Amino acid sequence: MQIEVLAERYQLLEPIGRGGMATIYRGRDMHMERDVAIKVLRDVYSTDPKFVTRFQREAKAASSLQHRNIVQVYDYGQSDGNYFIVMELVEGTDLRRYLRTRGVLAVDRAIIIAHDVALGLGAAHRRQIVHRDVKPQNILVGRDGSIKLTDFGIASVYKDINAERLTTTGMTLGTVQYYAPEQAQGEIVSPAADVYALGIVMYEMLTGRTPFEGDTPVAVAMQHIQDPPTPPSHFNPGIPPALEDIILRCLEKQPEMRYRDGNMLARALEALEQGDASLFHPLHNSGLLVATDSATVISPPVAGGPSAGGVYQQPYQHPSNPQHMLPPQGEPVDPAYAQAPLMVGSQSGTSMDPTGATRPFQRDTMMQSDAAAEVPQKESRAAGIITVLILLAAVVLLGFSAFLAGELGLIKLPWTQSATPTASPTQEQVQVPDFHGKNWSEAEKLAKEKKLVIKPEDNVKTGVVIAQSPDPNMNIAAGGTVTLKFGLKVPSGITNVNLDIARQKLREAGIPLDRIREQDAGVNAALSDDTVVRVEPAEGSELKEGDTVILYVANYSKVEPTQEPTAEPTETATPSPTPSPTPTLTPSPTPTLTPSPTPTPTELPTAMPTLPIGGKTDQGNPSQNGQ
């Protein structure tokens, strides 16, 4: 694309990302004098009237969202037929790359990320906007620690138009892995679909894998619809039971069984800190009875607790208490954002969400504008601390009593022998091996030897390993997951070697013969025949789909074609003309060949008696060229 300025306002500086739908540039808003991110649609979509209409509608909806956990859309339009979106520029990376470099996240870090994403979703859900494409690639992790959700509604337009291509390469496994069951069935989605997708993301952050995997998008979609997820604690025993309950509730097959929207999920995650179990237990254990009329909720355990959901037309009103979601007057602002360094276009100073949801594990930074509001909170915490101390004292006293009874021989303590073995499996650490250059079967065998589980990135198992996470030589728990990226790379050591050797190395790297092409590089007297002098792409380059490896060969034997006809008649003539008189006259060209290094004057007498064989001295040059 040659355009450098869009709409006489936005200057394109450099590309910072590419996708199937658009290219993202670092840009400059010359009117506002600020750096921005500019997404420019590919020509194939800019010329599609259906896509353009839907794109404009969705871009307008996305631009109306202003929340600290949502990448803000500043502007959108078209310039000389190029449709573009101008967005807030976030300095950082996306969650996919973040997980690739860090592996499984600590529980508290995963909760903070999920909570912030849930708040962003909640802000959109209040405006009846469903993201429909929540996945790690659309969650940005800023250098300042901020978490922002991007591509609201825009990415979903791309998938809606290509929905009929679910079974083809148009829909990648990486997308279907985060689909809600109703989304996989092509049904109308509600905010509960975003909750389901965020549940998958939480599962992946804490285990290093998604709950459903398969060889094709359809296979993965069917698992979403039919199969229950394996509890995440099976892969990571360190996940607290309360957090596992939250994740599994997000992954319920029926939308009405999940958290109704992002705000309710955010409050459930906050309850982990407060210890309010009523907000995070599964629906069937929470005491709620869901009637056939999905708008009716009977016997709620707490005001403002989980509702039946399922009514997207009125998604933010509780039948028994319509005001339960509103915050008290004078709700304080979180200074963790008000005082944070401003990112380009960030919305600092934003008031808290109307649901009362706040950022977890940072309540010590909250500004309390109403002193009276502190009293119940402090009393509640004091009561909680006293309860914990009483329980701790009881445990210590019980343990001491059991120990004393054991020492006196009054009782036997069978648990003293089982305590050590139960802790040992979680403590076993193994070193991650180097999987680079191995195909799937080799990597699988190595992982089994090291007591590890391997997972192919985007379910691609062809080629050899070109990247892995965690990195080699890192220590992780036995049974942990290593994500492997398979692909094709041009191997090293294929230049300045014989063509056959180069071909063999390419085959060992997993590159099929139909993707290898040879081309004459011309004469190079310093090299032997069939020597590879250059390769394209260069050694070490990653091959993309459809790329071909070109070997440039110094084919020196093809330079002197006139000698080959003279050699062939002598070979065909040698069996029949055994009489010596004829060959004795043919060696007349031999004086012209004497400058070649092979014949010496002392060898002439020995060559005379064997003229039928010596008559082939013309072939000395071809055989030497073949060396």
N, C-alpha and C positions, 0 to 999 in steps of 0.2 A: 504494500500500500504506500503510495507516494505522498498522500496528503499529510502536511505537517501542522496545519491549524484547522480546527473545526469551528464552523459558525463564527469565524473571525474573533474567537474568544479563547478557545481551548487549544493550547499548544501541546502536541504530542512529543514527548522527550525520548522515551525508550520503552520497549516492550518488557513487561515484568511477568507476564503469564499468558498462556495460550490454552484454549479449550476447544471442544468440538463446535461451539456456537460462536465464539468471539475471541478476540485478542485484547488483552488488558495492557494499557500503557500507563506509565508514570507521566503525568501531565501537569500543566500549569494553567490555572485560571488567571488570565491576564487582566480581567476586570477586578477580581477580588484579591489578586496578588497572593494566591495560596496554591500549594501543591495539592493535586487531586489524582484520583485513579479514574481512567477513562476506558470504558469497555466499548469496543467498536465491533459491531456485528459483521460476520462474514457475508460476502456478497450473495451467497446462495440463499441466505435468509432475508437479506435486505430487499430482494426482488420478489419475495413471496407475499402477496397481499394479505393472505390469511394470517401469516405469522406477524406481519407488521401491525395489523389491527390489534391482535391480542397482546403483542409486545407493548404497544403504547398504553393499553388499558392496565396491564400489570405494572408497568413502570410508574404510571401515575399513582396507583395504589401504594407501591413501595415507597415513593417519595413522600407520602403522607406519614410514614412511620418515623418518629423521633424518640429514640430511647438509647441510653448509654450502652446497651448490649446489642445494638443493631447498627450495622454500617449504614450511614445515612446516604440517601440518594439526593444529590443536589439538583440535578438537571437531566433532561433527556431530550432528544430531538434527532434531526437529520441534517446533514450538510452534504450537498452534491450527491445525494442518493445513499450516503453512508449514515446508518442509524447508530446512535451512540447513547451511552449513559454515563453521567459524571457522578462519581461517588467519593465519599470520604476515603482518604488514603491512610491505611493502617500500616505502620512500620512494624513488621514482625513476620510471622509465618502462619500457615494453617495447621489445624489440629492433626491432619494426616501426617505431615512432615514432622510435627512435634512428637507424635507417638513413635514415628519411625526412628527418631534419634534417641528417645528416652525409654522406649519400651513400656512396660506396665507401669502405670502411675500409682503414686501413694494415694491412700484412701481419701485423705483430706483434700489433696489437690484435685482429684477427680470430682469430689463433691462440689468444690468451688466452681469448677468449669461447668458442670451440669447445672448448678443453681443459676449461674449467670445466663446460660443459654435458655433455661426455662423462663427467666424473667423477660428476656427478649421475645420469646414466643408468646408469653402472656400478654405483652403489649400489643402484639399483632392480633392475637385472638380476641382481644377486647374490641378490635375494629373489624372483626369477622374476616380476617385475612389468615389463610392457612399457608404455611411455607411449602409443604409437600416434598421438600428435598433436603431434610435435615441429615447431614452426614459430616464426617470430619473435614472433608475438603471445603465445606461451607462455614466452618467455624474458625475464626481467626484469633490467634494468640498474639497480642501486642507485646512489644518489648517492655512496656511499662506494666505488664501483667494483666492488662484489660482483656476481656473476652467479648467478642462481637460476632454476631450472626449475619451472614451476607446472602445475597441472591434471593431475596424474598419475592416469591412469585415469578421471578424472571426465569429461573431455571425450570420451573414447572411448566412454563409455556413450551419450552423446548421439548420436554418429555411428552406433553399432551399431544403435540403434533406428530411425534414419532411413536405414539403408543402402539400402533399396529406392528412395530418392528421389535416387539419384546423378545422374540425368539431369534433375532438376528444380532449382528454386531452393533446395531443402532442402540441397543440398550445393554449397558455393560453390567457385569456382575457386581461391580462396586456400587452401583446404584440400587439394584434390586435387593441387596443385602440389608437395606434400611427401610424397605417397604412395609407398611402395615398390611395385614391380611385383606382388609377391604380395598386398599389401594391396589394390591396384586390382583384382585378380582375385578378391577375396573369400576368399582362403585364410587359414589360421591363421598368425599372425605370430609371429616370434621377436625377440630383441633386435636382430638384424641389420636389422629394419625401422626401428628407431629410428636405427641407424647410417646407413642410407640417407637418412633425413629430415635428419639433422644434416649429411650431405654436401651436400644441397641448400642448407641454410642457409649453410654455408661458401662454397659457390659464389656465393650471392647477396651475401654480405658483401663478397666480393672483386671482383665484376663489376657489381653493381647490378641483376642480373636472375637469374631462375631458368632452368635449362637447358631446360625444356620448357614451351611456352606454346601455347595454342590458344583457339578461340572458345567451346568447350563443355567441361564437365568430362570427358565421355567422350573427347573428342579428346586432352585432356591425359593421361588415364589410358592411352590406347593408346600414346602416345609413351613413357611410363614402361615399358611392357611391351616395345615393339618397337625404339625408336630409341636409338642410342648418343648420349651427350651430347657436345656440342661442348666441346673442352678449354677450361677457363676462361682459359688464357693467350691464347686468340684474342681475348678481349675486354679482358684486362688483361695485357700482356706483362710486367709487373713481378712476377707470381706466380712464386716459385721452383719449379723443376722437381720438387723433392722434395715440396713441399706440393701441387702439382698431382697427383702420383702418389697421395697420400693421398686427395684428393678423388675422383679417378676410381675408386679402389678402393672407396670408400664407395658409389659409384653403380653398381657391378656389378649386372647383372640377377639373377644367381643369389645367394641369400643366403649360401651357403657360400663364395662368392668374396670376400665383404666381411670387414671386421673382425668378429670374433665377437660383441663386445659393446662397451659404452661404455668399459670399462677398457682394452681393447686399443687402441682408437682414441686414448685419452688418452696411452698409452705411445708410440704412433707419433708423436703431435704433440710429445712431449718429446724424441723421438729427433732431431727437427729441430735442437734445441739441441746435443745430444750428438754429432750426426753419425753415428748408427748407422743406416746405410742399410737394414739387413736388416729393420727394423721398418716401413718406409714404402714400399718398392717394391711394385708390383702383384704379386698372388699368382703369376701365371704367370712372373714374372721372379725370384722369390725363391728358387727351388730346391726348392720344396715339391711333392711329388707326392701328389695327393689320390686315395685309393683309392675304389672303389665303396662300400665301407663307410665312411660319412662319419665314423665315430669313429676311423678309423685314419689316422695321419699318418706318412709315410715320409720319412726323411732331413731332419729339421728343421735349418735352417741355424744356429739359435741356440736354446739352452734358453729356453723361455718365449716363443718367437717366434710368428708367426701360425699358428693351427691351422685345421683344416678347418672346424670349426664345424658348424652344422646339427643338432646334437643338443641340443635345448632341455631335455630331461629331465635331462641332466647337463651343463649348459653351462659349468661352471667347473672341470672337471677335465681335465687333459691326459693322454692315455693313457700316454705314455712317462715322465711325471714329474708325479704328482698334486700335488706340493708346490711346483711352479714358480711358482704365483701367490701364495704366502704371503710376507710381508715378513720380513726378518731380525729377530731379537729386538732390542728397544730401538729400533725405528724412531722417528725424531724427529718432533716436532710442528712444523707450519709456523707460526711466530709471526706471519706476515703476517695470519693469521686470529685467532690467540690475542690479539694486541694491538690488533686493529682495533676501532674504535668499534662497540659492540653495536647491532644493529638489533633491532627488536621480535621476540622469539622466535628470534633467530639462535643457532646452535649453535657458539659459540666454543670453542676448545680441543679441537676434534674431532681425533682422531688420523688419520694418513694412511690412504689406501685400502689394503686388503690386497694389492692388485696391485703396490704399490710406486709407483703413479702419483703424481706431485706436480705442483704448479702450475708451469708453464714460465716461464722468464725471471725467476724470483725466487729462484733457488737461493742467492743471496748472503744472503738473510734466513733461511735454514734454521738451526735450532739443532742443533749436532752434539753429542749426548750421549756419543758414544763416540769418543775421540780416535783410536783405531786405525782407525776407519772412514774418517777423513779422508785417510789416507795413500794408499790406492789411487786415490781420486778425484783427489787433487792430482797424483799421478804420472801418471795418465791425462791430465789437463789439460795438464801440463807437456810430455808427449810430443806431445800434439796441437799445442801452441803451437810446439814445435821443428819439427814437420813442416811447419806452415804457413810458418814463417820460411824453412825450406830451399826450399820450393816458390817462395816469393816471391823469394828470392835468385836461384833458377834462372831465373825469368821475367825478372827485371831484367837478368841477365847475357845471356840469349838475346836480349832486345830490344836491348841495347847492341851486341852482336855484329852483329846484323842491320843496325842503324843504321850502324855503322862500315863494314860491307861495302857498304852502299848508297852511302855517301859516297865510297868509293874506286872506285865503279863496277864492283865485282866482281859484284854481283847487282842485280836490280831488285826493288823491293818492290811488287807489285801490290796488296797489301792497304792500302797507305797512302791510296789514292784511294777505296777502298770503305768505309773506316772511318767517314768523316764522314757519308755519306748514310744508312748503316744506323742511326745514332743519331738522325737528325733526325726521323723520324716519331714516335718516342716523346716528343720534346720539344715537338711542336706543341701549343699550347694554344688553345682557342677559348672565347669568352665565351657563356655560356648565355643565350639570348634569353628574353623574357617570353612564355610561352605562354598566359597567362590570357585567357579569353574566346574562344579559338579552338576550332573543332571538330576532329575527328580529321584530316580531309583537310588543313585549313589548318595544323595543327600538324606533320603529316608533311612537308608542303612546306617549312615553315620549318626543320625539323630537317635536311632534306637540304641546304638552302642553307648551314647552319652546320656541316655535317659531323658531325652527332650522330645518335644512335639514340634513339627514344622508345619507352617501354613504358607501356601503360595499367595503372593500378593495378587489381588484381582482374579484369583483362581487360575492363573496362567502357569502351566507346568512344562511348557515346551522350551527347549534351549537349555542353557546352563545358568547357574546362579551368578548374577552380576551385582547384587547388593543384598545385604541382610541386616536385620535388626532383631536383637541387640548385636553389636559388633563382636568380632572374634575376640576370644580371651577374656570376655567379661564373665563374671560369676552370677548365676541366677539359680533359683530353686529348681531342684530336680522335678521333672514333669512340666517345666515352663515351656512357653511357646516361642519359637523363633520364626519370624516372618521372612520369607525368601522371595526376592524378586528375580524371576526367570526371564531371560532374554537371550539375544544373540549378539556376540561381540566379535569383532575381527581379532583373531589371536595375534600375538607377537611372534616374531621369528619366522615370518613367511616371505621376507625379502632377502635377496642375495642367496637364495637356495634354489634347488632344482624344482621344477614345476610339480613333479609327483610328490615331493615332500610338502610343498605348500598346500596341495590338494588334500593330503592326508591330515594336516593340521586343521584345515578348515572343517573337514568332516568330524574330527574329534571335538571341535568346538560346537558341533550340532548344526552347522550350516549345510543345508541340503545342496546336492549338486546342481539342481535347477536354479539356484541363486548364485552360482559361480560362473563367471565368464572370463575367457582369456582373450587378450588383445596383443597383437604384435607391437613390441616397443621399438622395433628397428634394429639396426646392426650395432653391436657393442663388442669390438674385437677383444676387449679386456675380459669378457665374460664367456663362459662356456654356453653351449646351446641350452635352450629351455630353462634359462635362469630367470627367476622373477625379479625384476628390477624396481617395480613400484606396485602399490596396491591402493585401490580406492573402494570404500573409505579407508582412511589410514588405520594402521594397527592400533587396537584398543578402542576403536569407535564402536558405539552401540548401533546395531542395525534396527531400523524401523521396518514396519510391515511393508513389503514390496521392494525393499532395498536389495540391490545386487552387488556382490563383491566382484570387482574387475581386477584381474591379474595381468599386469603388463610384462610380457615375456620377451627376452632377447633371443629370438629364434634364428641363430646364426647359420644353421644348416640350410636355411632357405635363401641365403644370399647368393650362392653360386649354383644355380640350377643347371648350368651347362655341364658340370662334371657328373651329375647323376645319370644322364643318358649314356655317357661313355662307360660308366661302371656297369650299368645293367646289361648291355649287350655282351660284355665279356663274361658276365656271370651266366647268362643263358647259353653262351657259346661254349663254355668250358666242358660241359659233359659230353657233347658230341664230337668236337674236333680234337680228339686225342692225338692225331698225328702231330709230331713236333715241328715239321717244316713251316707250317703256317704261323705258329706262335713265335718262331725265332725271328720273324720279320716285324711282328707287332711291338716288341720291346723298344722299337726306335723312339717312342716318346719318352722312354725312361730317362734319357739325359736331361730332358726338361724338368724332370722331377727330382733330379739329384740334389737341388738346393734344399729339399725338405730334409729335416733332421734325422729321419728314421734310417734311410739306407746309408751305408758306409762303403768305402772302396773295397774293404776286405771282404764284404759279404757278396760281391759280384760273382766270384767263382762258385760259391755255394748255391747261388740262385740259378746258375745256368742249367744244371742237370734237372732242375724241377721247374722247367718253364711252364708246364701246364698250370702249376700253382702260382709260380712267380708272375705269370701273366696278369695276375690280379693286383699287381703293385699299384695300379691306378686307384685301387680302392683304399690305399693307405690314407689319402686325404679325407674321404668321407668318414672312415672309422675314427680318425683323430678328431674330426669336428664333433663327432658324437660323444667324445669323452667329456 
